[in-house]
Amino acid sequence: MKRLHPFLILTGVIGTLANILAIASTLSGALPLARWHLSSGLMLAGTFVLLAYSLTIWSTLTWRWARARPGAATPASRHAALFLLNLLLGFPLLVLWAYLLISTLAPTTFPADERWMLALALSWIAAPFTAFAFVAIGEALGPLLEK
């Protein structure tokens, strides 16, 4: 079994911790550290960067996975698999980020359940385009990770 690169594992752990912190602070209304308050715009920008970075790493890993499969029938079926794998991770992350965006821009306009539904609708629209973009990013960056 091949080992994952330690850098990929570290970035995955950091991305997970940042997302947990962002979600917990949004749901509870305050950060766990009582005297340390970030502006909502800074947290939104930081979570967007982490979202894009984690999806970039994911897309390169899916490219490597699809390339390593010996029975890849056609390039079209490989692209379909890459699209679905990128969509699989990208859609829930987009929903969470859209919820943070709506909560930052209009915190009192919509109740929480309507913000979740609006985030789901916006992500439903954006997810296919995001998945296609990350397939292309994986194909561009994937060869750079090969030794």
PyRosetta script that sets phi, psi and omega in degrees:
from pyrosetta import init, pose_from_sequence

init()
pose = pose_from_sequence("MKRLHPFLILTGVIGTLANILAIASTLSGALPLARWHLSSGLMLAGTFVLLAYSLTIWSTLTWRWARARPGAATPASRHAALFLLNLLLGFPLLVLWAYLLISTLAPTTFPADERWMLALALSWIAAPFTAFAFVAIGEALGPLLEK")
pose.set_psi(1, 135.1)
pose.set_omega(1, -178.8)
pose.set_phi(2, -78.7)
pose.set_psi(2, 145.9)
pose.set_omega(2, 176.7)
pose.set_phi(3, -86.8)
pose.set_psi(3, 144.2)
pose.set_omega(3, 173.1)
pose.set_phi(4, -78.2)
pose.set_psi(4, 150.8)
pose.set_omega(4, 178.3)
pose.set_phi(5, -66.1)
pose.set_psi(5, 133.6)
pose.set_omega(5, -178.4)
pose.set_phi(6, -58.3)
pose.set_psi(6, -31.2)
pose.set_omega(6, 178.5)
pose.set_phi(7, -63.8)
pose.set_psi(7, -40.2)
pose.set_omega(7, 178.2)
pose.set_phi(8, -65.4)
pose.set_psi(8, -40.1)
pose.set_omega(8, 178.5)
pose.set_phi(9, -65.3)
pose.set_psi(9, -43.6)
pose.set_omega(9, -179.5)
pose.set_phi(10, -63.4)
pose.set_psi(10, -44.3)
pose.set_omega(10, 179.7)
pose.set_phi(11, -67.1)
pose.set_psi(11, -33.8)
pose.set_omega(11, 176.0)
pose.set_phi(12, -65.0)
pose.set_psi(12, -41.2)
pose.set_omega(12, 178.1)
pose.set_phi(13, -66.9)
pose.set_psi(13, -42.6)
pose.set_omega(13, 179.5)
pose.set_phi(14, -65.0)
pose.set_psi(14, -42.3)
pose.set_omega(14, 177.7)
pose.set_phi(15, -62.9)
pose.set_psi(15, -40.3)
pose.set_omega(15, 178.2)
pose.set_phi(16, -64.7)
pose.set_psi(16, -45.1)
pose.set_omega(16, 179.2)
pose.set_phi(17, -63.7)
pose.set_psi(17, -39.9)
pose.set_omega(17, 179.1)
pose.set_phi(18, -66.0)
pose.set_psi(18, -40.1)
pose.set_omega(18, 177.5)
pose.set_phi(19, -66.5)
pose.set_psi(19, -39.7)
pose.set_omega(19, 177.5)
pose.set_phi(20, -63.1)
pose.set_psi(20, -42.4)
pose.set_omega(20, 178.6)
pose.set_phi(21, -63.4)
pose.set_psi(21, -43.2)
pose.set_omega(21, -179.8)
pose.set_phi(22, -65.7)
pose.set_psi(22, -43.3)
pose.set_omega(22, -179.3)
pose.set_phi(23, -68.1)
pose.set_psi(23, -42.8)
pose.set_omega(23, -179.7)
pose.set_phi(24, -64.1)
pose.set_psi(24, -39.9)
pose.set_omega(24, -179.8)
pose.set_phi(25, -70.5)
pose.set_psi(25, -32.0)
pose.set_omega(25, 177.5)
pose.set_phi(26, -70.6)
pose.set_psi(26, -42.0)
pose.set_omega(26, -177.2)
pose.set_phi(27, -74.3)
pose.set_psi(27, -36.7)
pose.set_omega(27, -176.7)
pose.set_phi(28, -90.0)
pose.set_psi(28, -18.5)
pose.set_omega(28, 179.4)
pose.set_phi(29, 90.9)
pose.set_psi(29, -7.8)
pose.set_omega(29, 179.2)
pose.set_phi(30, -151.4)
pose.set_psi(30, 152.4)
pose.set_omega(30, 177.5)
pose.set_phi(31, -70.7)
pose.set_psi(31, 154.8)
pose.set_omega(31, 179.1)
pose.set_phi(32, -60.0)
pose.set_psi(32, -31.1)
pose.set_omega(32, 176.9)
pose.set_phi(33, -86.6)
pose.set_psi(33, 114.6)
pose.set_omega(33, -167.8)
pose.set_phi(34, -61.6)
pose.set_psi(34, -38.1)
pose.set_omega(34, -175.7)
pose.set_phi(35, -95.2)
pose.set_psi(35, -0.7)
pose.set_omega(35, -177.1)
pose.set_phi(36, -107.6)
pose.set_psi(36, 103.3)
pose.set_omega(36, -177.8)
pose.set_phi(37, -117.0)
pose.set_psi(37, 128.4)
pose.set_omega(37, 175.9)
pose.set_phi(38, -100.8)
pose.set_psi(38, 152.5)
pose.set_omega(38, 173.7)
pose.set_phi(39, -72.0)
pose.set_psi(39, 151.0)
pose.set_omega(39, -178.0)
pose.set_phi(40, -66.2)
pose.set_psi(40, -32.3)
pose.set_omega(40, 178.0)
pose.set_phi(41, -66.3)
pose.set_psi(41, -38.7)
pose.set_omega(41, 177.8)
pose.set_phi(42, -66.8)
pose.set_psi(42, -41.2)
pose.set_omega(42, 178.2)
pose.set_phi(43, -65.9)
pose.set_psi(43, -38.5)
pose.set_omega(43, 178.1)
pose.set_phi(44, -63.9)
pose.set_psi(44, -44.6)
pose.set_omega(44, 178.6)
pose.set_phi(45, -65.2)
pose.set_psi(45, -41.1)
pose.set_omega(45, 178.9)
pose.set_phi(46, -64.4)
pose.set_psi(46, -42.1)
pose.set_omega(46, 178.6)
pose.set_phi(47, -68.6)
pose.set_psi(47, -31.7)
pose.set_omega(47, 176.4)
pose.set_phi(48, -66.3)
pose.set_psi(48, -41.9)
pose.set_omega(48, 178.3)
pose.set_phi(49, -63.1)
pose.set_psi(49, -44.0)
pose.set_omega(49, 178.2)
pose.set_phi(50, -65.2)
pose.set_psi(50, -36.6)
pose.set_omega(50, 176.4)
pose.set_phi(51, -62.1)
pose.set_psi(51, -50.0)
pose.set_omega(51, -179.1)
pose.set_phi(52, -63.8)
pose.set_psi(52, -40.3)
pose.set_omega(52, -179.0)
pose.set_phi(53, -66.7)
pose.set_psi(53, -44.8)
pose.set_omega(53, -179.5)
pose.set_phi(54, -66.8)
pose.set_psi(54, -36.6)
pose.set_omega(54, 177.3)
pose.set_phi(55, -69.4)
pose.set_psi(55, -31.6)
pose.set_omega(55, 176.0)
pose.set_phi(56, -66.6)
pose.set_psi(56, -45.8)
pose.set_omega(56, 177.3)
pose.set_phi(57, -61.6)
pose.set_psi(57, -44.0)
pose.set_omega(57, 179.3)
pose.set_phi(58, -60.1)
pose.set_psi(58, -42.7)
pose.set_omega(58, -177.0)
pose.set_phi(59, -66.3)
pose.set_psi(59, -35.6)
pose.set_omega(59, 177.0)
pose.set_phi(60, -70.4)
pose.set_psi(60, -36.3)
pose.set_omega(60, 177.0)
pose.set_phi(61, -66.6)
pose.set_psi(61, -39.2)
pose.set_omega(61, 177.9)
pose.set_phi(62, -68.3)
pose.set_psi(62, -34.4)
pose.set_omega(62, 177.0)
pose.set_phi(63, -63.1)
pose.set_psi(63, -44.7)
pose.set_omega(63, 178.6)
pose.set_phi(64, -63.8)
pose.set_psi(64, -38.8)
pose.set_omega(64, 179.5)
pose.set_phi(65, -64.2)
pose.set_psi(65, -46.8)
pose.set_omega(65, -178.8)
pose.set_phi(66, -65.9)
pose.set_psi(66, -34.4)
pose.set_omega(66, -179.7)
pose.set_phi(67, -72.6)
pose.set_psi(67, -30.6)
pose.set_omega(67, -177.4)
pose.set_phi(68, -79.0)
pose.set_psi(68, -13.0)
pose.set_omega(68, 179.9)
pose.set_phi(69, -73.3)
pose.set_psi(69, 123.8)
pose.set_omega(69, -175.8)
pose.set_phi(70, -71.9)
pose.set_psi(70, -26.4)
pose.set_omega(70, -174.3)
pose.set_phi(71, -101.4)
pose.set_psi(71, 32.4)
pose.set_omega(71, 178.3)
pose.set_phi(72, -66.9)
pose.set_psi(72, 111.5)
pose.set_omega(72, -171.6)
pose.set_phi(73, -67.3)
pose.set_psi(73, -59.4)
pose.set_omega(73, -176.7)
pose.set_phi(74, -136.7)
pose.set_psi(74, 161.2)
pose.set_omega(74, 175.1)
pose.set_phi(75, -62.0)
pose.set_psi(75, -31.3)
pose.set_omega(75, 179.3)
pose.set_phi(76, -66.0)
pose.set_psi(76, -40.6)
pose.set_omega(76, 178.6)
pose.set_phi(77, -70.1)
pose.set_psi(77, -33.2)
pose.set_omega(77, 175.8)
pose.set_phi(78, -66.4)
pose.set_psi(78, -41.4)
pose.set_omega(78, 177.6)
pose.set_phi(79, -65.1)
pose.set_psi(79, -37.1)
pose.set_omega(79, 177.9)
pose.set_phi(80, -64.9)
pose.set_psi(80, -41.0)
pose.set_omega(80, 178.0)
pose.set_phi(81, -65.6)
pose.set_psi(81, -42.0)
pose.set_omega(81, 178.0)
pose.set_phi(82, -63.5)
pose.set_psi(82, -41.6)
pose.set_omega(82, 178.5)
pose.set_phi(83, -60.7)
pose.set_psi(83, -46.6)
pose.set_omega(83, -178.3)
pose.set_phi(84, -67.5)
pose.set_psi(84, -38.2)
pose.set_omega(84, 178.1)
pose.set_phi(85, -67.4)
pose.set_psi(85, -40.4)
pose.set_omega(85, 177.1)
pose.set_phi(86, -68.0)
pose.set_psi(86, -35.3)
pose.set_omega(86, 177.1)
pose.set_phi(87, -68.4)
pose.set_psi(87, -35.2)
pose.set_omega(87, -179.5)
pose.set_phi(88, -59.1)
pose.set_psi(88, -43.2)
pose.set_omega(88, 179.2)
pose.set_phi(89, -88.0)
pose.set_psi(89, -35.2)
pose.set_omega(89, -174.5)
pose.set_phi(90, -69.1)
pose.set_psi(90, -36.3)
pose.set_omega(90, -175.5)
pose.set_phi(91, -63.5)
pose.set_psi(91, -50.8)
pose.set_omega(91, 178.9)
pose.set_phi(92, -63.5)
pose.set_psi(92, -36.1)
pose.set_omega(92, 178.0)
pose.set_phi(93, -67.4)
pose.set_psi(93, -37.2)
pose.set_omega(93, 176.3)
pose.set_phi(94, -65.8)
pose.set_psi(94, -37.8)
pose.set_omega(94, 178.0)
pose.set_phi(95, -62.4)
pose.set_psi(95, -46.5)
pose.set_omega(95, 179.3)
pose.set_phi(96, -62.5)
pose.set_psi(96, -42.3)
pose.set_omega(96, -179.2)
pose.set_phi(97, -70.1)
pose.set_psi(97, -37.8)
pose.set_omega(97, 177.3)
pose.set_phi(98, -64.1)
pose.set_psi(98, -36.9)
pose.set_omega(98, 176.5)
pose.set_phi(99, -63.7)
pose.set_psi(99, -43.1)
pose.set_omega(99, 176.6)
pose.set_phi(100, -62.2)
pose.set_psi(100, -39.6)
pose.set_omega(100, 178.6)
pose.set_phi(101, -62.6)
pose.set_psi(101, -48.0)
pose.set_omega(101, -179.7)
pose.set_phi(102, -66.1)
pose.set_psi(102, -38.9)
pose.set_omega(102, 178.7)
pose.set_phi(103, -65.8)
pose.set_psi(103, -30.6)
pose.set_omega(103, 179.3)
pose.set_phi(104, -79.1)
pose.set_psi(104, -43.0)
pose.set_omega(104, -176.3)
pose.set_phi(105, -76.8)
pose.set_psi(105, -38.6)
pose.set_omega(105, -176.5)
pose.set_phi(106, -139.1)
pose.set_psi(106, 70.9)
pose.set_omega(106, -174.2)
pose.set_phi(107, -67.9)
pose.set_psi(107, -29.0)
pose.set_omega(107, -177.3)
pose.set_phi(108, -107.4)
pose.set_psi(108, -6.6)
pose.set_omega(108, -178.2)
pose.set_phi(109, -69.8)
pose.set_psi(109, -42.7)
pose.set_omega(109, -177.7)
pose.set_phi(110, -117.9)
pose.set_psi(110, 141.9)
pose.set_omega(110, 170.8)
pose.set_phi(111, -69.1)
pose.set_psi(111, 167.3)
pose.set_omega(111, -172.9)
pose.set_phi(112, -59.8)
pose.set_psi(112, -40.9)
pose.set_omega(112, -178.3)
pose.set_phi(113, -68.2)
pose.set_psi(113, -33.7)
pose.set_omega(113, 176.4)
pose.set_phi(114, -72.5)
pose.set_psi(114, -32.4)
pose.set_omega(114, 175.8)
pose.set_phi(115, -64.7)
pose.set_psi(115, -40.4)
pose.set_omega(115, 177.6)
pose.set_phi(116, -63.7)
pose.set_psi(116, -42.5)
pose.set_omega(116, 179.9)
pose.set_phi(117, -67.1)
pose.set_psi(117, -39.9)
pose.set_omega(117, 177.0)
pose.set_phi(118, -65.7)
pose.set_psi(118, -39.8)
pose.set_omega(118, 176.5)
pose.set_phi(119, -63.7)
pose.set_psi(119, -40.0)
pose.set_omega(119, 177.6)
pose.set_phi(120, -63.1)
pose.set_psi(120, -42.9)
pose.set_omega(120, 179.8)
pose.set_phi(121, -65.6)
pose.set_psi(121, -44.3)
pose.set_omega(121, 179.3)
pose.set_phi(122, -63.9)
pose.set_psi(122, -39.4)
pose.set_omega(122, 179.4)
pose.set_phi(123, -70.0)
pose.set_psi(123, -34.3)
pose.set_omega(123, 177.5)
pose.set_phi(124, -61.5)
pose.set_psi(124, -36.2)
pose.set_omega(124, 179.4)
pose.set_phi(125, -74.0)
pose.set_psi(125, -43.0)
pose.set_omega(125, -172.3)
pose.set_phi(126, -85.4)
pose.set_psi(126, -21.6)
pose.set_omega(126, -172.2)
pose.set_phi(127, -60.6)
pose.set_psi(127, -44.0)
pose.set_omega(127, 179.9)
pose.set_phi(128, -62.0)
pose.set_psi(128, -38.9)
pose.set_omega(128, 179.7)
pose.set_phi(129, -68.4)
pose.set_psi(129, -38.0)
pose.set_omega(129, 177.4)
pose.set_phi(130, -64.8)
pose.set_psi(130, -42.8)
pose.set_omega(130, 179.9)
pose.set_phi(131, -63.3)
pose.set_psi(131, -43.1)
pose.set_omega(131, 177.3)
pose.set_phi(132, -61.9)
pose.set_psi(132, -40.8)
pose.set_omega(132, 179.8)
pose.set_phi(133, -63.9)
pose.set_psi(133, -39.7)
pose.set_omega(133, -178.0)
pose.set_phi(134, -78.2)
pose.set_psi(134, -20.3)
pose.set_omega(134, 169.9)
pose.set_phi(135, -64.6)
pose.set_psi(135, -44.8)
pose.set_omega(135, 179.2)
pose.set_phi(136, -65.9)
pose.set_psi(136, -38.8)
pose.set_omega(136, 178.5)
pose.set_phi(137, -65.1)
pose.set_psi(137, -41.6)
pose.set_omega(137, 177.7)
pose.set_phi(138, -62.1)
pose.set_psi(138, -39.2)
pose.set_omega(138, 177.8)
pose.set_phi(139, -69.0)
pose.set_psi(139, -29.1)
pose.set_omega(139, 178.6)
pose.set_phi(140, -80.4)
pose.set_psi(140, -39.2)
pose.set_omega(140, -176.4)
pose.set_phi(141, -92.7)
pose.set_psi(141, -20.9)
pose.set_omega(141, -178.0)
pose.set_phi(142, -56.1)
pose.set_psi(142, -47.5)
pose.set_omega(142, 179.0)
pose.set_phi(143, -63.0)
pose.set_psi(143, -22.6)
pose.set_omega(143, 179.6)
pose.set_phi(144, -72.5)
pose.set_psi(144, -22.7)
pose.set_omega(144, -179.4)
pose.set_phi(145, -86.1)
pose.set_psi(145, -11.0)
pose.set_omega(145, -178.8)
pose.set_phi(146, -74.3)
pose.set_psi(146, 144.0)
pose.set_omega(146, -178.5)
pose.set_phi(147, -95.4)
pose.dump_pdb("model.pdb")
